[in-house]
Amino acid sequence: LLAMHPQRAEIASSDGVEGTIRVWNSSDGEIKLIIPEATFGGTLEAMAFHPTLPLLAAIGVDWRSPGGPAGAVVLWDVERIK
């Protein structure tokens, strides 16, 4: 999965399965931030940056949930978390 910030030099990437997100500085290729288990244990299904704020939305699904899949949407402030 990939998400590009529309106004900042940032790209978020993930393989989706492990749920870890890496935020890259697209100007120099350096990893700016690593968010392990971004959706708290579920598989990462989608992610998107807010168009003007340093926020990244991560959408995940926990397929092991009793009674059927449970979803989660988590907002990450990519400027404040380390």
PDB file of N, CA, C and O in Angstrom, chain B, residues numbered from 101:
ATOM      1  N   LEU B 101       0.840  -1.186   0.000  1.00  0.00           N
ATOM      2  CA  LEU B 101       0.000   0.000   0.000  1.00  0.00           C
ATOM      3  C   LEU B 101       0.878   1.240   0.000  1.00  0.00           C
ATOM      4  O   LEU B 101       1.935   1.264   0.631  1.00  0.00           O
ATOM      5  N   LEU B 102       0.437   2.263  -0.708  1.00  0.00           N
ATOM      6  CA  LEU B 102       1.144   3.541  -0.757  1.00  0.00           C
ATOM      7  C   LEU B 102       0.163   4.688  -0.607  1.00  0.00           C
ATOM      8  O   LEU B 102      -0.971   4.615  -1.081  1.00  0.00           O
ATOM      9  N   ALA B 103       0.607   5.747   0.056  1.00  0.00           N
ATOM     10  CA  ALA B 103      -0.160   6.990   0.132  1.00  0.00           C
ATOM     11  C   ALA B 103       0.829   8.138   0.017  1.00  0.00           C
ATOM     12  O   ALA B 103       1.879   8.133   0.659  1.00  0.00           O
ATOM     13  N   MET B 104       0.487   9.122  -0.805  1.00  0.00           N
ATOM     14  CA  MET B 104       1.342  10.295  -0.972  1.00  0.00           C
ATOM     15  C   MET B 104       0.632  11.509  -0.403  1.00  0.00           C
ATOM     16  O   MET B 104      -0.555  11.719  -0.656  1.00  0.00           O
ATOM     17  N   HIS B 105       1.363  12.313   0.370  1.00  0.00           N
ATOM     18  CA  HIS B 105       0.786  13.545   0.885  1.00  0.00           C
ATOM     19  C   HIS B 105       0.694  14.535  -0.267  1.00  0.00           C
ATOM     20  O   HIS B 105       1.674  14.730  -0.986  1.00  0.00           O
ATOM     21  N   PRO B 106      -0.468  15.167  -0.459  1.00  0.00           N
ATOM     22  CA  PRO B 106      -0.625  16.052  -1.621  1.00  0.00           C
ATOM     23  C   PRO B 106       0.171  17.352  -1.552  1.00  0.00           C
ATOM     24  O   PRO B 106       0.396  17.980  -2.586  1.00  0.00           O
ATOM     25  N   GLN B 107       0.610  17.779  -0.343  1.00  0.00           N
ATOM     26  CA  GLN B 107       1.316  19.054  -0.244  1.00  0.00           C
ATOM     27  C   GLN B 107       2.689  18.953   0.412  1.00  0.00           C
ATOM     28  O   GLN B 107       3.488  19.885   0.315  1.00  0.00           O
ATOM     29  N   ARG B 108       2.971  17.846   1.071  1.00  0.00           N
ATOM     30  CA  ARG B 108       4.241  17.678   1.768  1.00  0.00           C
ATOM     31  C   ARG B 108       5.057  16.600   1.064  1.00  0.00           C
ATOM     32  O   ARG B 108       4.504  15.776   0.337  1.00  0.00           O
ATOM     33  N   ALA B 109       6.340  16.605   1.274  1.00  0.00           N
ATOM     34  CA  ALA B 109       7.219  15.620   0.634  1.00  0.00           C
ATOM     35  C   ALA B 109       7.244  14.339   1.464  1.00  0.00           C
ATOM     36  O   ALA B 109       8.285  13.947   1.991  1.00  0.00           O
ATOM     37  N   GLU B 110       6.072  13.685   1.575  1.00  0.00           N
ATOM     38  CA  GLU B 110       5.962  12.476   2.373  1.00  0.00           C
ATOM     39  C   GLU B 110       5.207  11.381   1.622  1.00  0.00           C
ATOM     40  O   GLU B 110       4.233  11.638   0.914  1.00  0.00           O
ATOM     41  N   ILE B 111       5.691  10.152   1.802  1.00  0.00           N
ATOM     42  CA  ILE B 111       5.035   8.964   1.256  1.00  0.00           C
ATOM     43  C   ILE B 111       4.920   7.963   2.391  1.00  0.00           C
ATOM     44  O   ILE B 111       5.878   7.753   3.135  1.00  0.00           O
ATOM     45  N   ALA B 112       3.747   7.338   2.532  1.00  0.00           N
ATOM     46  CA  ALA B 112       3.556   6.278   3.511  1.00  0.00           C
ATOM     47  C   ALA B 112       3.481   4.962   2.750  1.00  0.00           C
ATOM     48  O   ALA B 112       2.850   4.881   1.697  1.00  0.00           O
ATOM     49  N   SER B 113       4.133   3.926   3.291  1.00  0.00           N
ATOM     50  CA  SER B 113       4.107   2.622   2.642  1.00  0.00           C
ATOM     51  C   SER B 113       3.883   1.532   3.683  1.00  0.00           C
ATOM     52  O   SER B 113       4.227   1.694   4.854  1.00  0.00           O
ATOM     53  N   SER B 114       3.302   0.419   3.240  1.00  0.00           N
ATOM     54  CA  SER B 114       3.085  -0.735   4.103  1.00  0.00           C
ATOM     55  C   SER B 114       2.834  -1.958   3.242  1.00  0.00           C
ATOM     56  O   SER B 114       2.328  -1.852   2.124  1.00  0.00           O
ATOM     57  N   ASP B 115       3.192  -3.126   3.774  1.00  0.00           N
ATOM     58  CA  ASP B 115       2.839  -4.360   3.067  1.00  0.00           C
ATOM     59  C   ASP B 115       1.416  -4.781   3.420  1.00  0.00           C
ATOM     60  O   ASP B 115       0.873  -5.687   2.789  1.00  0.00           O
ATOM     61  N   GLY B 116       0.798  -4.137   4.423  1.00  0.00           N
ATOM     62  CA  GLY B 116      -0.583  -4.407   4.782  1.00  0.00           C
ATOM     63  C   GLY B 116      -0.753  -5.528   5.774  1.00  0.00           C
ATOM     64  O   GLY B 116      -1.552  -5.400   6.703  1.00  0.00           O
ATOM     65  N   VAL B 117      -0.037  -6.623   5.618  1.00  0.00           N
ATOM     66  CA  VAL B 117      -0.250  -7.811   6.443  1.00  0.00           C
ATOM     67  C   VAL B 117       0.231  -7.595   7.880  1.00  0.00           C
ATOM     68  O   VAL B 117      -0.513  -7.845   8.828  1.00  0.00           O
ATOM     69  N   GLU B 118       1.470  -7.135   8.042  1.00  0.00           N
ATOM     70  CA  GLU B 118       1.998  -6.952   9.392  1.00  0.00           C
ATOM     71  C   GLU B 118       1.453  -5.681  10.039  1.00  0.00           C
ATOM     72  O   GLU B 118       1.515  -5.541  11.260  1.00  0.00           O
ATOM     73  N   GLY B 119       0.923  -4.759   9.250  1.00  0.00           N
ATOM     74  CA  GLY B 119       0.304  -3.550   9.781  1.00  0.00           C
ATOM     75  C   GLY B 119       1.249  -2.424  10.116  1.00  0.00           C
ATOM     76  O   GLY B 119       0.825  -1.418  10.685  1.00  0.00           O
ATOM     77  N   THR B 120       2.536  -2.565   9.775  1.00  0.00           N
ATOM     78  CA  THR B 120       3.504  -1.499  10.039  1.00  0.00           C
ATOM     79  C   THR B 120       3.493  -0.498   8.893  1.00  0.00           C
ATOM     80  O   THR B 120       3.510  -0.869   7.720  1.00  0.00           O
ATOM     81  N   ILE B 121       3.463   0.785   9.260  1.00  0.00           N
ATOM     82  CA  ILE B 121       3.525   1.867   8.266  1.00  0.00           C
ATOM     83  C   ILE B 121       4.881   2.546   8.391  1.00  0.00           C
ATOM     84  O   ILE B 121       5.364   2.809   9.492  1.00  0.00           O
ATOM     85  N   ARG B 122       5.477   2.820   7.249  1.00  0.00           N
ATOM     86  CA  ARG B 122       6.712   3.601   7.194  1.00  0.00           C
ATOM     87  C   ARG B 122       6.412   4.890   6.438  1.00  0.00           C
ATOM     88  O   ARG B 122       5.888   4.869   5.324  1.00  0.00           O
ATOM     89  N   VAL B 123       6.755   6.012   7.067  1.00  0.00           N
ATOM     90  CA  VAL B 123       6.573   7.316   6.427  1.00  0.00           C
ATOM     91  C   VAL B 123       7.946   7.780   5.963  1.00  0.00           C
ATOM     92  O   VAL B 123       8.878   7.914   6.756  1.00  0.00           O
ATOM     93  N   TRP B 124       8.048   8.022   4.667  1.00  0.00           N
ATOM     94  CA  TRP B 124       9.307   8.374   4.019  1.00  0.00           C
ATOM     95  C   TRP B 124       9.304   9.854   3.648  1.00  0.00           C
ATOM     96  O   TRP B 124       8.265  10.425   3.316  1.00  0.00           O
ATOM     97  N   ASN B 125      10.477  10.458   3.711  1.00  0.00           N
ATOM     98  CA  ASN B 125      10.675  11.788   3.153  1.00  0.00           C
ATOM     99  C   ASN B 125      10.984  11.576   1.681  1.00  0.00           C
ATOM    100  O   ASN B 125      12.029  11.023   1.337  1.00  0.00           O
ATOM    101  N   SER B 126      10.092  12.007   0.819  1.00  0.00           N
ATOM    102  CA  SER B 126      10.286  11.738  -0.612  1.00  0.00           C
ATOM    103  C   SER B 126      11.383  12.599  -1.236  1.00  0.00           C
ATOM    104  O   SER B 126      11.814  12.324  -2.356  1.00  0.00           O
ATOM    105  N   SER B 127      11.839  13.626  -0.538  1.00  0.00           N
ATOM    106  CA  SER B 127      12.932  14.453  -1.063  1.00  0.00           C
ATOM    107  C   SER B 127      14.278  13.751  -0.981  1.00  0.00           C
ATOM    108  O   SER B 127      15.088  13.834  -1.904  1.00  0.00           O
ATOM    109  N   ASP B 128      14.516  13.050   0.147  1.00  0.00           N
ATOM    110  CA  ASP B 128      15.823  12.413   0.323  1.00  0.00           C
ATOM    111  C   ASP B 128      15.758  10.895   0.491  1.00  0.00           C
ATOM    112  O   ASP B 128      16.800  10.248   0.596  1.00  0.00           O
ATOM    113  N   GLY B 129      14.558  10.314   0.518  1.00  0.00           N
ATOM    114  CA  GLY B 129      14.416   8.868   0.617  1.00  0.00           C
ATOM    115  C   GLY B 129      14.614   8.298   2.010  1.00  0.00           C
ATOM    116  O   GLY B 129      14.637   7.078   2.176  1.00  0.00           O
ATOM    117  N   GLU B 130      14.757   9.153   3.013  1.00  0.00           N
ATOM    118  CA  GLU B 130      14.974   8.705   4.385  1.00  0.00           C
ATOM    119  C   GLU B 130      13.638   8.377   5.069  1.00  0.00           C
ATOM    120  O   GLU B 130      12.625   9.033   4.829  1.00  0.00           O
ATOM    121  N   ILE B 131      13.663   7.346   5.924  1.00  0.00           N
ATOM    122  CA  ILE B 131      12.476   7.026   6.717  1.00  0.00           C
ATOM    123  C   ILE B 131      12.341   8.064   7.821  1.00  0.00           C
ATOM    124  O   ILE B 131      13.264   8.279   8.605  1.00  0.00           O
ATOM    125  N   LYS B 132      11.190   8.696   7.870  1.00  0.00           N
ATOM    126  CA  LYS B 132      10.911   9.726   8.858  1.00  0.00           C
ATOM    127  C   LYS B 132      10.291   9.120  10.116  1.00  0.00           C
ATOM    128  O   LYS B 132      10.526   9.597  11.226  1.00  0.00           O
ATOM    129  N   LEU B 133       9.494   8.061   9.930  1.00  0.00           N
ATOM    130  CA  LEU B 133       8.704   7.526  11.022  1.00  0.00           C
ATOM    131  C   LEU B 133       8.315   6.087  10.734  1.00  0.00           C
ATOM    132  O   LEU B 133       8.010   5.745   9.592  1.00  0.00           O
ATOM    133  N   ILE B 134       8.320   5.243  11.751  1.00  0.00           N
ATOM    134  CA  ILE B 134       7.812   3.873  11.638  1.00  0.00           C
ATOM    135  C   ILE B 134       6.698   3.721  12.664  1.00  0.00           C
ATOM    136  O   ILE B 134       6.894   3.998  13.847  1.00  0.00           O
ATOM    137  N   ILE B 135       5.522   3.276  12.206  1.00  0.00           N
ATOM    138  CA  ILE B 135       4.376   3.058  13.088  1.00  0.00           C
ATOM    139  C   ILE B 135       4.072   1.560  13.086  1.00  0.00           C
ATOM    140  O   ILE B 135       3.405   1.074  12.173  1.00  0.00           O
ATOM    141  N   PRO B 136       4.553   0.812  14.102  1.00  0.00           N
ATOM    142  CA  PRO B 136       4.254  -0.621  14.145  1.00  0.00           C
ATOM    143  C   PRO B 136       2.802  -0.857  14.540  1.00  0.00           C
ATOM    144  O   PRO B 136       2.240  -0.114  15.345  1.00  0.00           O
ATOM    145  N   GLU B 137       2.205  -1.887  13.974  1.00  0.00           N
ATOM    146  CA  GLU B 137       0.808  -2.244  14.261  1.00  0.00           C
ATOM    147  C   GLU B 137      -0.093  -1.012  14.257  1.00  0.00           C
ATOM    148  O   GLU B 137      -0.777  -0.718  15.237  1.00  0.00           O
ATOM    149  N   ALA B 138      -0.076  -0.311  13.148  1.00  0.00           N
ATOM    150  CA  ALA B 138      -0.792   0.965  13.025  1.00  0.00           C
ATOM    151  C   ALA B 138      -2.288   0.859  13.277  1.00  0.00           C
ATOM    152  O   ALA B 138      -2.919   1.837  13.678  1.00  0.00           O
ATOM    153  N   THR B 139      -2.858  -0.310  13.049  1.00  0.00           N
ATOM    154  CA  THR B 139      -4.288  -0.492  13.312  1.00  0.00           C
ATOM    155  C   THR B 139      -4.503  -1.450  14.480  1.00  0.00           C
ATOM    156  O   THR B 139      -5.558  -2.074  14.588  1.00  0.00           O
ATOM    157  N   PHE B 140      -3.506  -1.567  15.350  1.00  0.00           N
ATOM    158  CA  PHE B 140      -3.597  -2.334  16.597  1.00  0.00           C
ATOM    159  C   PHE B 140      -3.904  -3.807  16.386  1.00  0.00           C
ATOM    160  O   PHE B 140      -4.791  -4.359  17.037  1.00  0.00           O
ATOM    161  N   GLY B 141      -3.176  -4.442  15.484  1.00  0.00           N
ATOM    162  CA  GLY B 141      -3.268  -5.877  15.307  1.00  0.00           C
ATOM    163  C   GLY B 141      -4.006  -6.345  14.074  1.00  0.00           C
ATOM    164  O   GLY B 141      -3.879  -7.513  13.707  1.00  0.00           O
ATOM    165  N   GLY B 142      -4.764  -5.499  13.423  1.00  0.00           N
ATOM    166  CA  GLY B 142      -5.476  -5.901  12.211  1.00  0.00           C
ATOM    167  C   GLY B 142      -4.610  -5.727  10.981  1.00  0.00           C
ATOM    168  O   GLY B 142      -3.563  -5.081  11.025  1.00  0.00           O
ATOM    169  N   THR B 143      -5.062  -6.312   9.880  1.00  0.00           N
ATOM    170  CA  THR B 143      -4.353  -6.098   8.624  1.00  0.00           C
ATOM    171  C   THR B 143      -4.685  -4.701   8.115  1.00  0.00           C
ATOM    172  O   THR B 143      -5.824  -4.249   8.231  1.00  0.00           O
ATOM    173  N   LEU B 144      -3.723  -4.038   7.569  1.00  0.00           N
ATOM    174  CA  LEU B 144      -3.915  -2.696   7.043  1.00  0.00           C
ATOM    175  C   LEU B 144      -4.553  -2.798   5.668  1.00  0.00           C
ATOM    176  O   LEU B 144      -4.006  -3.440   4.771  1.00  0.00           O
ATOM    177  N   GLU B 145      -5.700  -2.170   5.499  1.00  0.00           N
ATOM    178  CA  GLU B 145      -6.447  -2.260   4.240  1.00  0.00           C
ATOM    179  C   GLU B 145      -6.281  -1.014   3.370  1.00  0.00           C
ATOM    180  O   GLU B 145      -6.302  -1.106   2.142  1.00  0.00           O
ATOM    181  N   ALA B 146      -6.118   0.139   3.999  1.00  0.00           N
ATOM    182  CA  ALA B 146      -5.975   1.386   3.240  1.00  0.00           C
ATOM    183  C   ALA B 146      -5.392   2.460   4.152  1.00  0.00           C
ATOM    184  O   ALA B 146      -5.467   2.358   5.376  1.00  0.00           O
ATOM    185  N   MET B 147      -4.815   3.479   3.548  1.00  0.00           N
ATOM    186  CA  MET B 147      -4.325   4.633   4.298  1.00  0.00           C
ATOM    187  C   MET B 147      -4.365   5.856   3.394  1.00  0.00           C
ATOM    188  O   MET B 147      -4.273   5.748   2.172  1.00  0.00           O
ATOM    189  N   ALA B 148      -4.504   7.019   4.017  1.00  0.00           N
ATOM    190  CA  ALA B 148      -4.569   8.265   3.256  1.00  0.00           C
ATOM    191  C   ALA B 148      -4.135   9.419   4.145  1.00  0.00           C
ATOM    192  O   ALA B 148      -4.422   9.442   5.342  1.00  0.00           O
ATOM    193  N   PHE B 149      -3.441  10.373   3.544  1.00  0.00           N
ATOM    194  CA  PHE B 149      -3.047  11.591   4.245  1.00  0.00           C
ATOM    195  C   PHE B 149      -4.175  12.615   4.178  1.00  0.00           C
ATOM    196  O   PHE B 149      -4.924  12.669   3.202  1.00  0.00           O
ATOM    197  N   HIS B 150      -4.284  13.419   5.220  1.00  0.00           N
ATOM    198  CA  HIS B 150      -5.169  14.583   5.195  1.00  0.00           C
ATOM    199  C   HIS B 150      -4.558  15.567   4.192  1.00  0.00           C
ATOM    200  O   HIS B 150      -3.333  15.673   4.127  1.00  0.00           O
ATOM    201  N   PRO B 151      -5.358  16.280   3.420  1.00  0.00           N
ATOM    202  CA  PRO B 151      -4.786  17.147   2.376  1.00  0.00           C
ATOM    203  C   PRO B 151      -3.982  18.346   2.885  1.00  0.00           C
ATOM    204  O   PRO B 151      -3.099  18.826   2.174  1.00  0.00           O
ATOM    205  N   THR B 152      -4.263  18.842   4.097  1.00  0.00           N
ATOM    206  CA  THR B 152      -3.538  20.026   4.560  1.00  0.00           C
ATOM    207  C   THR B 152      -2.858  19.854   5.915  1.00  0.00           C
ATOM    208  O   THR B 152      -1.991  20.654   6.267  1.00  0.00           O
ATOM    209  N   LEU B 153      -3.225  18.842   6.673  1.00  0.00           N
ATOM    210  CA  LEU B 153      -2.657  18.625   8.000  1.00  0.00           C
ATOM    211  C   LEU B 153      -1.711  17.424   7.993  1.00  0.00           C
ATOM    212  O   LEU B 153      -1.779  16.590   7.090  1.00  0.00           O
ATOM    213  N   PRO B 154      -0.828  17.329   8.994  1.00  0.00           N
ATOM    214  CA  PRO B 154       0.090  16.183   9.051  1.00  0.00           C
ATOM    215  C   PRO B 154      -0.571  14.941   9.656  1.00  0.00           C
ATOM    216  O   PRO B 154      -0.015  14.324  10.565  1.00  0.00           O
ATOM    217  N   LEU B 155      -1.744  14.576   9.160  1.00  0.00           N
ATOM    218  CA  LEU B 155      -2.494  13.427   9.664  1.00  0.00           C
ATOM    219  C   LEU B 155      -2.524  12.314   8.623  1.00  0.00           C
ATOM    220  O   LEU B 155      -2.664  12.562   7.425  1.00  0.00           O
ATOM    221  N   LEU B 156      -2.390  11.082   9.110  1.00  0.00           N
ATOM    222  CA  LEU B 156      -2.470   9.903   8.265  1.00  0.00           C
ATOM    223  C   LEU B 156      -3.564   9.006   8.827  1.00  0.00           C
ATOM    224  O   LEU B 156      -3.516   8.634  10.000  1.00  0.00           O
ATOM    225  N   ALA B 157      -4.542   8.657   8.013  1.00  0.00           N
ATOM    226  CA  ALA B 157      -5.602   7.732   8.421  1.00  0.00           C
ATOM    227  C   ALA B 157      -5.202   6.329   8.001  1.00  0.00           C
ATOM    228  O   ALA B 157      -4.794   6.101   6.862  1.00  0.00           O
ATOM    229  N   ALA B 158      -5.323   5.393   8.931  1.00  0.00           N
ATOM    230  CA  ALA B 158      -5.033   3.987   8.656  1.00  0.00           C
ATOM    231  C   ALA B 158      -6.308   3.191   8.906  1.00  0.00           C
ATOM    232  O   ALA B 158      -6.917   3.303   9.971  1.00  0.00           O
ATOM    233  N   ILE B 159      -6.709   2.389   7.926  1.00  0.00           N
ATOM    234  CA  ILE B 159      -7.929   1.598   8.017  1.00  0.00           C
ATOM    235  C   ILE B 159      -7.525   0.126   8.051  1.00  0.00           C
ATOM    236  O   ILE B 159      -6.828  -0.359   7.160  1.00  0.00           O
ATOM    237  N   GLY B 160      -7.969  -0.573   9.088  1.00  0.00           N
ATOM    238  CA  GLY B 160      -7.583  -1.965   9.237  1.00  0.00           C
ATOM    239  C   GLY B 160      -8.763  -2.860   9.549  1.00  0.00           C
ATOM    240  O   GLY B 160      -9.829  -2.394   9.951  1.00  0.00           O
ATOM    241  N   VAL B 161      -8.556  -4.158   9.356  1.00  0.00           N
ATOM    242  CA  VAL B 161      -9.579  -5.163   9.640  1.00  0.00           C
ATOM    243  C   VAL B 161      -8.923  -6.290  10.429  1.00  0.00           C
ATOM    244  O   VAL B 161      -7.863  -6.789  10.051  1.00  0.00           O
ATOM    245  N   ASP B 162      -9.565  -6.688  11.530  1.00  0.00           N
ATOM    246  CA  ASP B 162      -9.109  -7.843  12.301  1.00  0.00           C
ATOM    247  C   ASP B 162     -10.001  -9.011  11.926  1.00  0.00           C
ATOM    248  O   ASP B 162     -11.151  -9.088  12.359  1.00  0.00           O
ATOM    249  N   TRP B 163      -9.467  -9.920  11.118  1.00  0.00           N
ATOM    250  CA  TRP B 163     -10.241 -11.049  10.606  1.00  0.00           C
ATOM    251  C   TRP B 163     -10.462 -12.125  11.659  1.00  0.00           C
ATOM    252  O   TRP B 163     -11.293 -13.013  11.467  1.00  0.00           O
ATOM    253  N   ARG B 164      -9.725 -12.061  12.777  1.00  0.00           N
ATOM    254  CA  ARG B 164      -9.860 -13.069  13.837  1.00  0.00           C
ATOM    255  C   ARG B 164     -10.941 -12.710  14.844  1.00  0.00           C
ATOM    256  O   ARG B 164     -11.188 -13.468  15.781  1.00  0.00           O
ATOM    257  N   SER B 165     -11.581 -11.576  14.665  1.00  0.00           N
ATOM    258  CA  SER B 165     -12.569 -11.092  15.617  1.00  0.00           C
ATOM    259  C   SER B 165     -13.758 -12.047  15.721  1.00  0.00           C
ATOM    260  O   SER B 165     -14.289 -12.472  14.695  1.00  0.00           O
ATOM    261  N   PRO B 166     -14.192 -12.394  16.948  1.00  0.00           N
ATOM    262  CA  PRO B 166     -15.370 -13.262  17.096  1.00  0.00           C
ATOM    263  C   PRO B 166     -16.606 -12.592  16.516  1.00  0.00           C
ATOM    264  O   PRO B 166     -16.817 -11.394  16.705  1.00  0.00           O
ATOM    265  N   GLY B 167     -17.403 -13.348  15.826  1.00  0.00           N
ATOM    266  CA  GLY B 167     -18.617 -12.795  15.230  1.00  0.00           C
ATOM    267  C   GLY B 167     -18.400 -12.144  13.885  1.00  0.00           C
ATOM    268  O   GLY B 167     -19.329 -11.557  13.330  1.00  0.00           O
ATOM    269  N   GLY B 168     -17.206 -12.232  13.349  1.00  0.00           N
ATOM    270  CA  GLY B 168     -16.929 -11.647  12.034  1.00  0.00           C
ATOM    271  C   GLY B 168     -15.889 -10.556  12.121  1.00  0.00           C
ATOM    272  O   GLY B 168     -15.512 -10.135  13.215  1.00  0.00           O
ATOM    273  N   PRO B 169     -15.423 -10.095  10.979  1.00  0.00           N
ATOM    274  CA  PRO B 169     -14.358  -9.093  10.942  1.00  0.00           C
ATOM    275  C   PRO B 169     -14.777  -7.798  11.634  1.00  0.00           C
ATOM    276  O   PRO B 169     -15.917  -7.349  11.513  1.00  0.00           O
ATOM    277  N   ALA B 170     -13.833  -7.211  12.358  1.00  0.00           N
ATOM    278  CA  ALA B 170     -14.049  -5.915  12.996  1.00  0.00           C
ATOM    279  C   ALA B 170     -13.096  -4.917  12.364  1.00  0.00           C
ATOM    280  O   ALA B 170     -11.932  -5.231  12.114  1.00  0.00           O
ATOM    281  N   GLY B 171     -13.587  -3.727  12.108  1.00  0.00           N
ATOM    282  CA  GLY B 171     -12.757  -2.714  11.464  1.00  0.00           C
ATOM    283  C   GLY B 171     -12.317  -1.631  12.422  1.00  0.00           C
ATOM    284  O   GLY B 171     -12.909  -1.440  13.485  1.00  0.00           O
ATOM    285  N   ALA B 172     -11.275  -0.927  12.034  1.00  0.00           N
ATOM    286  CA  ALA B 172     -10.762   0.188  12.826  1.00  0.00           C
ATOM    287  C   ALA B 172     -10.224   1.261  11.897  1.00  0.00           C
ATOM    288  O   ALA B 172      -9.590   0.966  10.884  1.00  0.00           O
ATOM    289  N   VAL B 173     -10.485   2.506  12.256  1.00  0.00           N
ATOM    290  CA  VAL B 173      -9.887   3.648  11.577  1.00  0.00           C
ATOM    291  C   VAL B 173      -9.091   4.403  12.639  1.00  0.00           C
ATOM    292  O   VAL B 173      -9.636   4.813  13.664  1.00  0.00           O
ATOM    293  N   VAL B 174      -7.802   4.580  12.382  1.00  0.00           N
ATOM    294  CA  VAL B 174      -6.927   5.237  13.341  1.00  0.00           C
ATOM    295  C   VAL B 174      -6.288   6.440  12.659  1.00  0.00           C
ATOM    296  O   VAL B 174      -5.792   6.335  11.538  1.00  0.00           O
ATOM    297  N   LEU B 175      -6.301   7.591  13.345  1.00  0.00           N
ATOM    298  CA  LEU B 175      -5.628   8.786  12.836  1.00  0.00           C
ATOM    299  C   LEU B 175      -4.296   8.947  13.554  1.00  0.00           C
ATOM    300  O   LEU B 175      -4.228   8.896  14.782  1.00  0.00           O
ATOM    301  N   TRP B 176      -3.243   9.142  12.776  1.00  0.00           N
ATOM    302  CA  TRP B 176      -1.909   9.347  13.320  1.00  0.00           C
ATOM    303  C   TRP B 176      -1.423  10.739  12.957  1.00  0.00           C
ATOM    304  O   TRP B 176      -1.483  11.134  11.793  1.00  0.00           O
ATOM    305  N   ASP B 177      -0.942  11.488  13.947  1.00  0.00           N
ATOM    306  CA  ASP B 177      -0.319  12.786  13.703  1.00  0.00           C
ATOM    307  C   ASP B 177       1.152  12.509  13.424  1.00  0.00           C
ATOM    308  O   ASP B 177       1.914  12.237  14.352  1.00  0.00           O
ATOM    309  N   VAL B 178       1.555  12.571  12.182  1.00  0.00           N
ATOM    310  CA  VAL B 178       2.911  12.178  11.791  1.00  0.00           C
ATOM    311  C   VAL B 178       3.975  13.197  12.216  1.00  0.00           C
ATOM    312  O   VAL B 178       5.166  12.946  12.033  1.00  0.00           O
ATOM    313  N   GLU B 179       3.571  14.330  12.775  1.00  0.00           N
ATOM    314  CA  GLU B 179       4.529  15.291  13.300  1.00  0.00           C
ATOM    315  C   GLU B 179       4.804  15.064  14.779  1.00  0.00           C
ATOM    316  O   GLU B 179       5.878  15.420  15.264  1.00  0.00           O
ATOM    317  N   ARG B 180       3.868  14.483  15.500  1.00  0.00           N
ATOM    318  CA  ARG B 180       4.003  14.382  16.958  1.00  0.00           C
ATOM    319  C   ARG B 180       4.459  13.028  17.456  1.00  0.00           C
ATOM    320  O   ARG B 180       5.113  12.958  18.496  1.00  0.00           O
ATOM    321  N   ILE B 181       4.140  11.943  16.757  1.00  0.00           N
ATOM    322  CA  ILE B 181       4.563  10.634  17.252  1.00  0.00           C
ATOM    323  C   ILE B 181       6.003  10.369  16.847  1.00  0.00           C
ATOM    324  O   ILE B 181       6.457  10.829  15.799  1.00  0.00           O
ATOM    325  N   LYS B 182       6.700   9.645  17.658  1.00  0.00           N
ATOM    326  CA  LYS B 182       8.103   9.309  17.366  1.00  0.00           C
ATOM    327  C   LYS B 182       8.329   7.844  17.612  1.00  0.00           C
ATOM    328  O   LYS B 182       9.442   7.351  17.427  1.00  0.00           O
TER     329      LYS B 182
END
